[in-house]
Amino acid sequence: MSPQPRTQNVTTDAGEARITWFPAP
């Protein structure tokens, strides 16, 4: 998963979906 200047729906190993902003602070 490459860092992009956009929002992505990321599924964590916990199985929950979360929105991560790229690039991350």
N, C-alpha and C positions, 0 to 999 in steps of 0.2 A: 504494500500500500504506500504509494508515493504521496508526499505532502503537496497539496494543491491549494491555491487561493480560493477555496470554495468550501461549502458545507458538505459533509458526507454522513450518510447513515452508517454508523459502525456498530457491529455486533460484538460485544465483549465476550470473553471466555465464560463469563457468568451467564450468558445467554440473554442479556438484556440489550435492547437497542438504544443507542444514544447518539446524539449529534455532536460531532467533533469539528471544530473550526480549524482550518489550515490557512496559513501556518500557525501552529500552536504557540502560544506565548511562553 
